Amino acid sequence: SQTIHQWPATLVQPVGSPLSLECTVEGTSNPNLYWYRQAAGRGLQLLFYSVGIGQISSEVPQNLSASRPQDRQFILSSKKLLLSDSGFYLCAWGPPGYTFGSGTRLTVV
Amino acid sequence: GQNIDQPTEMTATEGAIVQINCTYQTSGFNGLFWYQQHAGEAPTFLSYNVLDGLEEKGRFSSFLSRSKGYSYLLLKELQMKDSASYLCAPTRDKIIFGKGTRLHILP
């Protein structure tokens, strides 16, 4: 069966510090992978998606970046966090259907 | 571009039926998802409609009209645990979510 792992669950980081969130998928090959962000009380915003190794599409210009070094690994990074980067970050994979990881709650202080 | 419109909030009574409407405009369309999201948790899959018509799955049903850019999610025999946000998401090669409808269930 397919599973998706996302960590850490919660993270508190100071402004200006770097960020690395990792997501891995098991039990499937060549999935589409997605990073979403949900600010408090807001909808899900698509940040990046990838249809294969090294292939990244950015949906929103920002100080975040994504990489896909392996088929089932998707990484979200930042060199310098901003206060506005706080939110609930979700990784997802598909098709068929789109399954979400359990999310990382990031607070930038 | 993509535009998704669904009510911000709805309130219903335990045991009742509620219909959550969604209208969308997309450039390209493969199908439409509905997801449920409880506060502080990740969304979970409810339904996926590709063709026009009604798909029934237990207490939840979802309807799609591609020509009208319209879908609804029907929840029957409401339970308190159904209090959550419901996200309409038309898709092509990626899912773009609406802002969701927050459903409150009253005892």
Backbone of each chain as ProteinMPNN parsed JSONL, in Angstrom:
{"seq_chain_A": "SQTIHQWPATLVQPVGSPLSLECTVEGTSNPNLYWYRQAAGRGLQLLFYSVGIGQISSEVPQNLSASRPQDRQFILSSKKLLLSDSGFYLCAWGPPGYTFGSGTRLTVV", "coords_chain_A": {"N_chain_A": [[0.84, -1.192, 0.0], [0.304, 2.331, -0.514], [2.076, 4.911, 1.083], [2.603, 8.074, 2.668], [5.055, 10.139, 3.98], [5.781, 12.772, 6.137], [7.764, 15.225, 7.604], [9.237, 17.625, 9.949], [6.529, 17.366, 12.403], [5.834, 19.663, 13.794], [7.317, 22.922, 13.918], [9.361, 25.498, 15.029], [10.848, 28.39, 14.08], [13.364, 30.935, 13.907], [13.096, 34.21, 12.392], [14.808, 34.662, 9.344], [16.268, 32.362, 9.466], [17.268, 29.166, 7.982], [15.269, 26.704, 6.143], [14.128, 23.37, 5.902], [12.006, 21.046, 4.734], [10.869, 17.747, 4.541], [9.516, 15.231, 2.429], [8.407, 11.999, 1.81], [7.44, 9.276, -0.263], [6.013, 6.051, -0.29], [5.63, 2.867, -1.877], [4.821, 3.375, -4.465], [5.534, 4.386, -7.853], [7.111, 7.012, -9.678], [5.363, 9.189, -8.875], [3.21, 12.115, -9.057], [4.125, 14.955, -7.254], [3.402, 17.288, -4.641], [3.554, 20.47, -3.019], [1.782, 22.226, -0.626], [0.541, 25.157, 1.031], [-1.083, 26.319, 3.924], [-2.294, 29.084, 5.313], [-3.249, 30.453, 8.503], [-6.679, 30.048, 8.944], [-7.138, 30.196, 6.253], [-7.395, 29.151, 2.743], [-6.062, 26.263, 0.948], [-3.004, 26.69, -0.604], [-1.363, 26.119, -3.571], [2.026, 25.527, -3.86], [4.342, 24.324, -5.1], [4.801, 21.868, -7.689], [5.642, 18.617, -8.92], [6.426, 16.512, -11.61], [8.299, 14.641, -12.046], [11.677, 13.405, -11.402], [13.813, 16.041, -10.614], [12.193, 17.835, -11.909], [10.463, 20.683, -11.463], [7.736, 22.746, -10.838], [6.806, 26.012, -10.213], [4.303, 27.676, -8.485], [3.767, 30.026, -7.182], [5.44, 33.041, -6.791], [8.069, 33.456, -4.476], [10.049, 33.273, -1.451], [10.647, 30.622, -1.183], [11.808, 27.351, -2.165], [11.817, 24.318, -4.097], [12.813, 20.89, -4.344], [13.471, 17.822, -6.037], [15.159, 15.288, -5.485], [15.139, 12.527, -5.643], [12.99, 9.908, -6.924], [10.83, 9.51, -5.173], [10.975, 11.474, -3.288], [10.54, 14.649, -1.944], [11.422, 17.935, -1.412], [11.111, 20.856, 0.488], [12.382, 24.09, 0.712], [14.032, 26.912, 2.257], [16.176, 29.726, 2.24], [16.215, 31.923, 3.902], [13.942, 32.497, 6.283], [10.789, 34.208, 6.426], [8.467, 36.131, 8.418], [5.964, 35.857, 7.281], [6.031, 33.347, 6.223], [5.024, 31.553, 7.966], [2.781, 28.878, 8.67], [0.707, 26.072, 7.701], [2.112, 23.384, 6.289], [1.737, 21.201, 3.635], [2.36, 18.129, 2.103], [1.641, 16.308, -0.848], [0.645, 13.485, -2.864], [-0.014, 11.964, -6.057], [-1.324, 10.864, -9.249], [-3.588, 7.974, -8.711], [-6.294, 9.89, -7.414], [-5.522, 12.107, -4.717], [-3.327, 12.09, -2.157], [-2.658, 13.256, 1.07], [0.13, 14.151, 3.16], [0.698, 14.248, 6.742], [1.28, 16.807, 7.478], [3.156, 19.82, 8.311], [3.432, 22.058, 10.864], [4.487, 25.218, 10.767], [5.97, 27.79, 12.539], [7.128, 30.972, 12.37], [9.235, 33.011, 14.147]], "CA_chain_A": [[0.0, 0.0, 0.0], [1.066, 3.567, -0.613], [2.078, 5.78, 2.255], [3.34, 9.314, 2.51], [5.628, 10.564, 5.246], [6.157, 14.179, 6.137], [8.277, 15.61, 8.914], [8.661, 17.311, 11.26], [5.121, 17.715, 12.579], [5.801, 21.072, 14.177], [8.627, 23.557, 13.814], [9.426, 26.916, 15.371], [12.114, 28.867, 13.549], [13.485, 32.394, 13.92], [13.18, 34.92, 11.116], [16.138, 34.679, 8.755], [16.898, 31.038, 9.523], [16.917, 28.319, 6.829], [14.19, 25.734, 6.329], [14.101, 22.184, 5.048], [10.93, 20.1, 5.045], [11.016, 16.603, 3.662], [8.343, 14.393, 2.183], [8.732, 10.805, 1.038], [6.305, 8.428, -0.603], [6.358, 4.639, -0.428], [4.632, 1.99, -2.477], [4.413, 3.811, -5.789], [6.643, 4.885, -8.663], [6.873, 8.182, -10.509], [4.157, 9.948, -8.526], [3.234, 13.576, -9.033], [4.278, 15.398, -5.871], [2.905, 18.654, -4.475], [3.645, 21.183, -1.747], [0.752, 23.232, -0.382], [0.613, 25.886, 2.302], [-2.354, 26.834, 4.414], [-2.152, 30.059, 6.386], [-4.322, 30.336, 9.496], [-7.989, 30.479, 8.49], [-7.164, 30.407, 4.8], [-7.455, 27.945, 1.927], [-4.819, 25.611, 0.557], [-2.339, 27.346, -1.723], [-0.364, 25.277, -4.207], [3.329, 26.194, -3.948], [5.168, 23.656, -6.1], [4.475, 20.5, -8.017], [6.692, 17.941, -9.671], [5.956, 15.315, -12.316], [9.404, 13.701, -12.162], [12.931, 13.805, -10.766], [14.416, 17.273, -11.118], [11.203, 18.68, -12.596], [9.737, 21.464, -10.464], [6.968, 23.888, -11.319], [6.48, 26.924, -9.128], [3.025, 28.319, -8.714], [3.693, 31.351, -6.55], [6.789, 33.577, -6.519], [8.274, 33.618, -3.045], [11.423, 32.934, -1.064], [10.753, 29.189, -0.99], [12.184, 26.571, -3.335], [11.552, 22.887, -3.933], [13.684, 20.003, -5.112], [13.072, 16.409, -6.07], [16.415, 14.583, -5.784], [14.826, 11.128, -5.939], [11.638, 9.744, -7.463], [9.786, 9.561, -4.156], [11.397, 12.424, -2.264], [10.231, 16.024, -2.333], [11.946, 18.768, -0.333], [10.773, 22.289, 0.464], [13.482, 24.781, 1.382], [14.173, 28.364, 2.226], [17.473, 30.168, 2.77], [15.942, 32.877, 4.99], [12.512, 32.537, 6.535], [10.087, 35.451, 6.754], [7.314, 35.92, 9.294], [4.828, 35.463, 6.441], [6.153, 31.937, 5.85], [4.306, 30.729, 8.948], [1.602, 28.226, 8.135], [0.597, 24.614, 7.732], [2.65, 22.919, 5.013], [1.257, 19.857, 3.33], [2.858, 17.439, 0.927], [0.639, 15.39, -1.375], [1.053, 12.748, -4.055], [-1.078, 11.411, -6.88], [-2.651, 10.232, -9.107], [-4.976, 8.429, -8.769], [-6.617, 10.556, -6.161], [-4.39, 12.853, -4.176], [-3.231, 11.785, -0.74], [-1.841, 14.239, 1.779], [0.851, 13.834, 4.375], [0.056, 14.749, 7.957], [1.513, 18.242, 7.565], [4.117, 20.45, 9.228], [2.985, 23.392, 11.304], [5.675, 26.064, 10.895], [5.802, 29.114, 13.139], [8.342, 31.775, 12.267], [9.164, 33.985, 15.24]], "C_chain_A": [[0.881, 1.249, 0.0], [0.957, 4.369, 0.682], [2.906, 7.015, 1.954], [3.789, 9.789, 3.883], [6.089, 12.0, 5.13], [6.644, 14.523, 7.543], [9.086, 16.897, 8.819], [7.191, 17.709, 11.341], [4.955, 19.18, 12.959], [7.223, 21.626, 14.164], [8.492, 25.022, 14.172], [10.807, 27.405, 14.973], [12.181, 30.385, 13.642], [13.522, 32.965, 12.511], [14.631, 34.915, 10.628], [16.847, 33.342, 8.783], [16.506, 30.213, 8.292], [15.834, 27.314, 7.185], [14.411, 24.555, 5.399], [13.019, 21.251, 5.549], [11.008, 18.969, 4.041], [9.738, 15.776, 3.589], [8.798, 13.192, 1.368], [7.481, 9.954, 0.85], [6.804, 7.002, -0.755], [5.25, 3.892, -1.148], [4.135, 2.428, -3.831], [5.632, 4.325, -6.534], [6.187, 6.066, -9.499], [5.583, 8.919, -10.157], [4.32, 11.422, -8.875], [3.29, 13.983, -7.563], [3.972, 16.884, -5.773], [3.265, 19.184, -3.093], [2.556, 22.245, -1.709], [1.054, 23.943, 0.931], [-0.779, 26.393, 2.643], [-2.078, 27.795, 5.565], [-3.37, 29.953, 7.299], [-5.631, 30.892, 8.938], [-8.118, 30.683, 6.993], [-7.245, 29.075, 4.072], [-6.083, 27.394, 1.626], [-4.249, 26.277, -0.691], [-1.279, 26.415, -2.288], [0.926, 26.074, -4.387], [4.164, 25.629, -5.095], [4.544, 22.312, -6.455], [5.554, 19.941, -8.937], [6.13, 16.683, -10.313], [7.077, 14.307, -12.509], [10.652, 14.25, -11.497], [13.483, 15.063, -11.43], [13.458, 18.219, -11.8], [10.327, 19.37, -11.558], [9.009, 22.607, -11.156], [6.554, 24.725, -10.116], [5.2, 27.667, -9.453], [2.994, 29.759, -8.212], [5.113, 31.851, -6.305], [6.968, 33.876, -5.042], [9.716, 33.255, -2.716], [11.568, 31.462, -0.742], [11.208, 28.534, -2.283], [11.884, 25.114, -3.042], [12.528, 22.115, -4.782], [13.162, 18.583, -5.017], [14.317, 15.61, -6.46], [16.223, 13.108, -6.117], [13.347, 11.024, -6.324], [10.566, 9.971, -6.413], [10.139, 10.488, -2.997], [11.187, 13.841, -2.765], [10.604, 16.916, -1.15], [11.556, 20.225, -0.56], [11.816, 23.029, 1.285], [13.32, 26.283, 1.33], [15.549, 28.718, 2.792], [17.274, 31.095, 3.962], [14.443, 33.003, 5.174], [12.013, 33.94, 6.867], [8.939, 35.127, 7.704], [6.123, 35.38, 8.503], [4.916, 34.02, 5.959], [5.478, 31.02, 6.862], [3.059, 30.122, 8.313], [1.678, 26.731, 8.282], [1.002, 24.126, 6.348], [2.281, 21.458, 4.798], [1.883, 19.35, 2.044], [1.759, 16.486, 0.448], [1.205, 14.664, -2.58], [-0.183, 12.245, -4.779], [-0.555, 11.236, -8.296], [-2.531, 8.742, -8.795], [-5.415, 8.956, -7.418], [-5.397, 11.323, -5.701], [-4.412, 12.68, -2.67], [-2.258, 12.741, -0.074], [-1.058, 13.596, 2.917], [0.174, 14.501, 5.555], [0.365, 16.223, 8.223], [2.58, 18.651, 8.552], [3.593, 21.831, 9.575], [4.225, 24.221, 11.608], [5.288, 27.414, 11.485], [7.131, 29.839, 13.05], [8.231, 32.912, 13.284], [10.292, 35.013, 15.142]], "O_chain_A": [[2.028, 1.23, 0.446], [-0.112, 4.482, 1.281], [3.793, 7.0, 1.1], [3.001, 9.834, 4.827], [6.712, 12.39, 4.143], [6.019, 14.159, 8.539], [9.573, 17.241, 7.742], [6.674, 18.336, 10.416], [4.034, 19.851, 12.492], [8.194, 20.899, 14.371], [7.602, 25.709, 13.67], [11.818, 26.902, 15.465], [11.164, 31.058, 13.474], [13.925, 32.292, 11.562], [15.56, 35.136, 11.406], [17.915, 33.195, 8.189], [15.516, 30.527, 7.631], [15.519, 27.097, 8.355], [14.828, 24.721, 4.252], [13.106, 20.725, 6.659], [11.189, 19.195, 2.844], [8.993, 15.649, 4.561], [9.489, 13.342, 0.36], [6.59, 9.926, 1.7], [7.89, 6.771, -1.286], [4.075, 4.244, -1.039], [3.127, 1.911, -4.313], [6.645, 4.661, -5.922], [5.049, 6.125, -9.964], [4.794, 9.24, -11.045], [5.441, 11.919, -8.978], [2.583, 13.418, -6.729], [4.245, 17.647, -6.7], [3.277, 18.436, -2.116], [2.421, 23.053, -2.627], [1.726, 23.409, 1.813], [-1.539, 26.831, 1.779], [-1.679, 27.38, 6.653], [-4.405, 29.418, 6.9], [-5.697, 32.046, 8.514], [-9.091, 31.27, 6.519], [-7.176, 28.011, 4.686], [-5.066, 27.98, 1.998], [-4.934, 26.407, -1.706], [-0.391, 25.971, -1.56], [0.927, 27.15, -4.985], [4.633, 26.373, -5.956], [3.855, 21.695, -5.643], [6.266, 20.672, -9.624], [5.45, 15.888, -9.663], [6.852, 13.233, -13.069], [10.69, 15.408, -11.08], [13.603, 15.134, -12.654], [13.859, 19.301, -12.23], [9.546, 18.723, -10.861], [9.591, 23.339, -11.955], [6.023, 24.21, -9.133], [5.033, 28.213, -10.544], [2.28, 30.601, -8.755], [5.91, 31.156, -5.674], [6.098, 34.49, -4.425], [10.507, 32.963, -3.612], [12.534, 31.08, -0.082], [11.021, 29.087, -3.367], [11.717, 24.721, -1.887], [13.014, 22.603, -5.803], [12.504, 18.2, -4.05], [14.507, 15.292, -7.634], [17.055, 12.51, -6.799], [12.562, 11.94, -6.077], [9.518, 10.548, -6.703], [9.665, 10.311, -1.874], [11.601, 14.19, -3.87], [10.16, 16.686, -0.026], [11.665, 20.746, -1.669], [12.105, 22.648, 2.419], [12.597, 26.84, 0.505], [16.024, 28.069, 3.725], [18.052, 31.069, 4.915], [13.75, 33.552, 4.317], [12.707, 34.741, 7.494], [8.494, 33.982, 7.783], [5.367, 34.545, 8.999], [3.972, 33.517, 5.35], [5.375, 29.816, 6.625], [2.372, 30.768, 7.522], [2.592, 26.192, 8.905], [0.331, 24.412, 5.356], [2.487, 20.607, 5.663], [1.928, 20.051, 1.033], [1.029, 15.923, 1.264], [2.122, 15.152, -3.24], [-1.257, 12.117, -4.192], [0.636, 11.464, -8.505], [-1.405, 8.277, -8.624], [-4.934, 8.492, -6.384], [-4.324, 11.17, -6.285], [-5.367, 13.061, -1.994], [-1.171, 13.002, -0.591], [-1.508, 12.64, 3.548], [-0.804, 15.231, 5.392], [-0.237, 16.824, 9.112], [2.876, 17.931, 9.505], [3.344, 22.66, 8.7], [4.929, 23.964, 12.584], [4.389, 28.09, 10.986], [8.138, 29.379, 13.588], [7.263, 33.672, 13.282], [10.386, 35.908, 15.982]]}, "seq_chain_B": "GQNIDQPTEMTATEGAIVQINCTYQTSGFNGLFWYQQHAGEAPTFLSYNVLDGLEEKGRFSSFLSRSKGYSYLLLKELQMKDSASYLCAPTRDKIIFGKGTRLHILP", "coords_chain_B": {"N_chain_B": [[-6.543, 30.398, -16.325], [-7.989, 29.848, -13.041], [-10.983, 29.669, -11.24], [-12.773, 29.29, -8.311], [-15.746, 28.841, -6.56], [-17.402, 28.655, -3.548], [-19.673, 28.422, -0.749], [-18.76, 30.233, 2.208], [-19.347, 29.52, 4.871], [-21.562, 27.173, 6.475], [-24.42, 26.028, 8.283], [-25.899, 23.3, 9.914], [-28.227, 20.845, 11.196], [-27.784, 18.098, 13.411], [-28.393, 14.891, 12.061], [-29.763, 15.834, 9.888], [-29.896, 16.814, 6.353], [-27.46, 18.186, 4.163], [-26.425, 20.323, 1.521], [-23.62, 21.218, -0.246], [-22.576, 23.598, -2.399], [-20.639, 24.161, -5.372], [-19.105, 26.178, -7.723], [-17.174, 26.492, -10.676], [-14.496, 27.715, -12.74], [-12.346, 26.749, -15.164], [-9.267, 26.359, -16.968], [-9.066, 23.881, -18.86], [-9.814, 20.572, -17.817], [-9.951, 17.712, -15.825], [-11.291, 16.34, -13.868], [-13.161, 16.44, -10.759], [-12.507, 16.928, -7.371], [-13.643, 16.286, -4.036], [-12.779, 17.155, -0.777], [-12.426, 16.536, 2.724], [-11.658, 18.442, 5.563], [-10.657, 18.486, 8.79], [-10.22, 20.755, 11.51], [-6.909, 21.809, 11.859], [-5.872, 19.523, 10.76], [-4.744, 17.363, 8.035], [-6.212, 17.408, 4.727], [-8.672, 14.962, 3.77], [-9.578, 12.508, 1.391], [-12.719, 12.526, -0.225], [-14.407, 12.247, -2.549], [-14.414, 11.749, -6.134], [-15.237, 13.05, -9.164], [-15.567, 12.413, -12.545], [-17.174, 12.144, -14.794], [-20.376, 13.505, -15.833], [-23.046, 13.6, -13.479], [-24.331, 11.773, -10.616], [-22.486, 10.55, -7.901], [-22.55, 8.135, -5.491], [-21.647, 7.453, -2.174], [-21.991, 5.859, 0.519], [-22.991, 7.86, 3.188], [-22.337, 10.137, 1.893], [-22.616, 11.984, -1.133], [-21.728, 13.003, -4.425], [-22.101, 15.378, -6.996], [-21.767, 16.208, -10.437], [-21.713, 18.62, -13.038], [-20.375, 19.166, -15.958], [-20.734, 20.883, -18.13], [-21.963, 23.055, -16.979], [-20.127, 23.848, -15.151], [-20.303, 23.083, -12.439], [-20.723, 21.658, -9.241], [-21.85, 19.621, -6.523], [-21.746, 18.642, -3.078], [-23.331, 16.283, -1.178], [-24.456, 15.669, 1.99], [-25.752, 13.274, 4.09], [-27.834, 12.326, 6.906], [-26.537, 13.739, 9.054], [-23.747, 13.875, 11.258], [-22.14, 14.763, 14.353], [-19.401, 14.61, 14.018], [-19.074, 15.351, 11.431], [-18.622, 17.997, 11.314], [-16.582, 20.222, 9.844], [-14.263, 21.506, 7.385], [-15.077, 21.659, 3.933], [-13.711, 20.946, 0.893], [-13.722, 21.975, -2.399], [-12.36, 20.916, -5.443], [-11.39, 21.311, -8.54], [-9.563, 19.704, -11.208], [-6.695, 19.466, -13.328], [-3.734, 18.839, -14.465], [-2.941, 19.264, -11.946], [-4.083, 19.902, -8.62], [-6.182, 22.497, -7.73], [-7.337, 24.161, -5.007], [-10.475, 25.355, -3.734], [-11.472, 27.868, -1.317], [-12.874, 26.556, 0.549], [-15.683, 25.276, 2.451], [-16.871, 25.908, 5.568], [-18.423, 23.775, 7.677], [-20.821, 23.733, 10.163], [-22.172, 21.724, 12.658], [-25.074, 21.427, 14.458], [-26.334, 20.241, 17.582]], "CA_chain_B": [[-6.724, 30.637, -14.91], [-8.938, 28.989, -12.357], [-11.799, 30.353, -10.258], [-13.625, 28.343, -7.599], [-16.636, 29.574, -5.659], [-18.248, 27.865, -2.668], [-20.012, 29.256, 0.409], [-17.725, 30.264, 3.239], [-19.805, 28.78, 6.047], [-22.927, 26.659, 6.502], [-24.8, 25.41, 9.55], [-26.964, 22.317, 9.768], [-28.553, 20.14, 12.432], [-27.477, 16.668, 13.455], [-29.433, 14.054, 11.497], [-30.342, 16.462, 8.702], [-29.178, 16.716, 5.082], [-26.935, 19.478, 3.719], [-25.816, 20.321, 0.188], [-22.598, 22.247, -0.397], [-22.426, 23.867, -3.828], [-19.348, 24.657, -5.85], [-19.014, 26.511, -9.138], [-15.767, 26.652, -11.02], [-14.104, 28.04, -14.11], [-10.979, 26.262, -15.303], [-8.715, 26.198, -18.308], [-8.751, 22.458, -18.86], [-10.52, 19.894, -16.724], [-9.912, 16.249, -15.832], [-12.251, 15.837, -12.897], [-13.333, 17.306, -9.594], [-12.403, 16.272, -6.074], [-14.102, 16.869, -2.772], [-11.998, 16.734, 0.371], [-12.856, 16.977, 4.053], [-10.523, 18.83, 6.399], [-10.916, 18.891, 10.154], [-9.328, 21.823, 11.952], [-5.567, 21.402, 12.258], [-5.48, 18.255, 10.159], [-4.623, 17.332, 6.582], [-7.444, 17.02, 4.032], [-8.85, 13.559, 3.414], [-10.333, 12.338, 0.16], [-14.119, 12.106, -0.127], [-14.98, 11.792, -3.814], [-13.82, 12.23, -7.376], [-16.165, 12.94, -10.285], [-14.994, 12.664, -13.863], [-18.3, 12.278, -15.712], [-21.574, 14.141, -15.287], [-23.96, 12.743, -12.74], [-24.239, 11.636, -9.171], [-21.715, 9.436, -7.353], [-22.961, 7.959, -4.11], [-20.734, 6.656, -1.362], [-22.476, 5.9, 1.897], [-23.764, 9.062, 3.541], [-21.882, 11.256, 1.061], [-22.8, 11.892, -2.582], [-21.201, 14.174, -5.125], [-22.696, 15.567, -8.316], [-20.985, 17.048, -11.345], [-22.178, 19.025, -14.356], [-19.211, 19.789, -16.579], [-21.136, 21.976, -19.006], [-22.326, 24.194, -16.145], [-19.064, 24.167, -14.199], [-21.022, 23.043, -11.169], [-20.707, 20.427, -8.481], [-22.265, 19.727, -5.131], [-21.518, 17.542, -2.146], [-24.529, 16.077, -0.372], [-24.182, 14.9, 3.202], [-26.999, 12.831, 4.708], [-27.768, 11.822, 8.292], [-25.382, 14.438, 9.588], [-23.236, 13.549, 12.578], [-21.314, 15.849, 14.898], [-18.045, 14.494, 13.478], [-19.032, 15.943, 10.093], [-18.191, 19.404, 11.442], [-15.264, 20.298, 9.195], [-14.288, 22.254, 6.13], [-15.222, 20.805, 2.753], [-12.951, 21.618, -0.152], [-14.003, 21.642, -3.792], [-11.073, 21.017, -6.131], [-11.29, 20.847, -9.922], [-8.176, 19.362, -11.474], [-6.168, 19.082, -14.638], [-2.532, 18.11, -14.052], [-2.694, 19.615, -10.553], [-5.326, 20.265, -7.934], [-6.288, 23.823, -7.153], [-8.443, 24.104, -4.058], [-11.22, 26.521, -3.308], [-11.196, 28.232, 0.074], [-13.566, 25.614, 1.406], [-16.904, 25.627, 3.175], [-16.816, 25.431, 6.947], [-19.739, 23.265, 8.054], [-21.051, 23.596, 11.603], [-23.29, 20.842, 12.955], [-25.688, 21.73, 15.751], [-27.021, 19.062, 18.148]], "C_chain_B": [[-7.794, 29.741, -14.332], [-9.66, 29.795, -11.285], [-12.762, 29.353, -9.645], [-14.441, 29.103, -6.575], [-17.491, 28.59, -4.871], [-18.547, 28.705, -1.434], [-18.94, 29.147, 1.486], [-18.111, 29.409, 4.44], [-21.235, 28.312, 5.861], [-23.154, 26.036, 7.874], [-25.963, 24.466, 9.308], [-27.135, 21.586, 11.098], [-28.219, 18.665, 12.321], [-28.664, 15.852, 12.941], [-30.042, 14.587, 10.217], [-29.489, 16.174, 7.462], [-28.668, 18.109, 4.717], [-26.281, 19.312, 2.353], [-24.856, 21.496, 0.096], [-22.318, 22.411, -1.885], [-21.055, 24.429, -4.161], [-19.477, 24.985, -7.336], [-17.564, 26.822, -9.465], [-15.619, 27.065, -12.478], [-12.653, 27.641, -14.229], [-10.566, 26.256, -16.76], [-8.215, 24.768, -18.407], [-9.361, 21.786, -17.652], [-10.403, 18.396, -16.911], [-10.982, 15.656, -14.933], [-12.306, 16.773, -11.713], [-13.321, 16.479, -8.324], [-13.181, 17.036, -5.018], [-13.252, 16.26, -1.655], [-12.648, 17.267, 1.644], [-11.611, 17.334, 4.858], [-11.021, 19.265, 7.767], [-9.851, 19.877, 10.582], [-7.985, 21.257, 12.402], [-5.075, 20.109, 11.652], [-5.333, 18.377, 8.649], [-5.969, 16.972, 5.954], [-7.479, 15.524, 3.759], [-9.828, 13.467, 2.252], [-11.759, 11.891, 0.443], [-14.616, 11.512, -1.446], [-14.236, 12.399, -4.984], [-14.81, 11.974, -8.495], [-15.446, 13.29, -11.577], [-16.112, 12.944, -14.871], [-19.466, 12.976, -15.024], [-22.418, 13.129, -14.532], [-23.62, 12.666, -11.278], [-23.441, 10.388, -8.808], [-22.069, 9.321, -5.883], [-21.989, 7.032, -3.394], [-21.161, 6.788, 0.087], [-23.324, 7.134, 2.149], [-23.431, 10.252, 2.654], [-22.15, 10.961, -0.41], [-22.22, 13.145, -3.215], [-21.748, 14.181, -6.536], [-21.821, 16.478, -9.143], [-21.779, 17.346, -12.618], [-21.037, 19.792, -15.009], [-19.613, 20.978, -17.434], [-21.485, 23.23, -18.215], [-21.202, 24.618, -15.202], [-19.577, 24.15, -12.777], [-20.905, 21.655, -10.541], [-21.342, 20.68, -7.127], [-21.904, 18.464, -4.372], [-22.74, 17.464, -1.244], [-24.177, 15.186, 0.812], [-25.52, 14.568, 3.888], [-26.753, 12.375, 6.134], [-26.571, 12.427, 9.024], [-25.053, 14.007, 11.006], [-22.329, 14.68, 13.054], [-19.9, 15.807, 14.305], [-17.931, 15.042, 12.054], [-18.706, 17.429, 10.127], [-16.754, 19.509, 10.948], [-15.379, 21.283, 8.041], [-14.34, 21.277, 4.972], [-14.675, 21.583, 1.554], [-13.318, 21.073, -1.515], [-12.723, 21.868, -4.589], [-11.142, 20.458, -7.543], [-9.822, 20.614, -10.271], [-7.907, 19.157, -12.943], [-4.927, 18.272, -14.339], [-2.17, 18.414, -12.607], [-4.021, 20.005, -9.932], [-5.2, 21.682, -7.404], [-7.522, 23.818, -6.264], [-9.157, 25.438, -3.94], [-10.905, 26.79, -1.844], [-11.948, 27.346, 1.053], [-14.811, 26.18, 2.056], [-16.794, 25.037, 4.572], [-18.233, 25.053, 7.379], [-19.815, 23.09, 9.561], [-22.285, 22.726, 11.815], [-23.787, 21.157, 14.365], [-26.416, 20.497, 16.283], [-28.527, 19.236, 18.154]], "O_chain_B": [[-8.428, 28.967, -15.049], [-9.03, 30.519, -10.513], [-13.479, 28.651, -10.358], [-13.906, 29.91, -5.814], [-18.217, 27.785, -5.454], [-17.775, 29.601, -1.095], [-18.301, 28.107, 1.65], [-17.287, 28.658, 4.963], [-22.029, 28.962, 5.18], [-22.22, 25.582, 8.535], [-26.901, 24.795, 8.582], [-26.303, 21.695, 11.999], [-28.358, 18.063, 11.256], [-29.805, 16.092, 13.338], [-30.764, 13.866, 9.528], [-28.519, 15.417, 7.504], [-29.362, 19.102, 4.935], [-25.661, 18.287, 2.069], [-25.242, 22.64, 0.333], [-21.876, 21.474, -2.549], [-20.408, 25.08, -3.341], [-19.917, 24.143, -8.119], [-16.823, 27.349, -8.635], [-16.481, 26.806, -13.319], [-11.81, 28.134, -13.48], [-11.397, 26.162, -17.664], [-7.066, 24.483, -18.072], [-9.416, 22.377, -16.573], [-10.702, 17.859, -17.977], [-11.514, 14.582, -15.217], [-11.591, 17.774, -11.662], [-14.02, 15.472, -8.207], [-13.354, 18.253, -5.094], [-13.036, 15.05, -1.591], [-13.322, 18.297, 1.64], [-10.621, 16.602, 4.832], [-11.713, 20.274, 7.898], [-8.724, 19.849, 10.087], [-7.931, 20.34, 13.222], [-3.986, 19.64, 11.982], [-5.747, 19.373, 8.055], [-6.783, 16.3, 6.587], [-6.441, 14.897, 3.543], [-10.776, 14.246, 2.149], [-11.986, 10.99, 1.25], [-15.176, 10.416, -1.468], [-13.536, 13.404, -4.858], [-15.185, 10.83, -8.754], [-14.799, 14.331, -11.683], [-16.011, 13.857, -15.691], [-19.537, 13.033, -13.796], [-22.492, 11.957, -14.9], [-22.754, 13.379, -10.77], [-23.688, 9.305, -9.339], [-21.915, 10.273, -5.118], [-21.572, 5.997, -3.912], [-20.747, 7.709, 0.792], [-24.265, 7.415, 1.406], [-24.145, 11.255, 2.654], [-21.943, 9.842, -0.88], [-22.223, 14.217, -2.611], [-21.849, 13.142, -7.189], [-21.206, 17.408, -8.622], [-22.422, 16.469, -13.195], [-20.767, 20.938, -14.65], [-18.903, 21.983, -17.462], [-21.325, 24.344, -18.714], [-21.316, 25.64, -14.525], [-19.328, 25.072, -12.001], [-20.978, 20.632, -11.221], [-21.37, 21.812, -6.643], [-21.777, 17.379, -4.94], [-23.134, 18.452, -0.624], [-23.661, 14.082, 0.641], [-26.304, 15.458, 4.217], [-25.625, 12.077, 6.524], [-25.712, 11.713, 9.541], [-25.937, 13.802, 11.839], [-21.816, 15.458, 12.249], [-19.275, 16.851, 14.113], [-16.827, 15.184, 11.529], [-18.532, 18.05, 9.079], [-15.832, 18.961, 11.551], [-16.451, 21.819, 7.762], [-13.732, 20.208, 5.015], [-15.104, 22.696, 1.249], [-13.24, 19.869, -1.761], [-12.069, 22.899, -4.43], [-10.97, 19.254, -7.736], [-8.937, 21.25, -9.699], [-8.777, 18.73, -13.702], [-5.049, 17.099, -13.985], [-1.19, 17.876, -12.093], [-4.961, 20.388, -10.627], [-4.237, 22.022, -6.718], [-8.622, 23.506, -6.719], [-8.546, 26.503, -4.03], [-10.166, 26.039, -1.208], [-11.687, 27.385, 2.255], [-14.972, 27.393, 2.192], [-16.644, 23.827, 4.741], [-19.124, 25.9, 7.439], [-18.994, 22.399, 10.164], [-23.329, 22.971, 11.21], [-23.021, 21.153, 15.329], [-27.051, 19.779, 15.51], [-29.25, 18.342, 18.594]]}, "name": "protein", "num_of_chains": 2, "seq": "SQTIHQWPATLVQPVGSPLSLECTVEGTSNPNLYWYRQAAGRGLQLLFYSVGIGQISSEVPQNLSASRPQDRQFILSSKKLLLSDSGFYLCAWGPPGYTFGSGTRLTVVGQNIDQPTEMTATEGAIVQINCTYQTSGFNGLFWYQQHAGEAPTFLSYNVLDGLEEKGRFSSFLSRSKGYSYLLLKELQMKDSASYLCAPTRDKIIFGKGTRLHILP"}
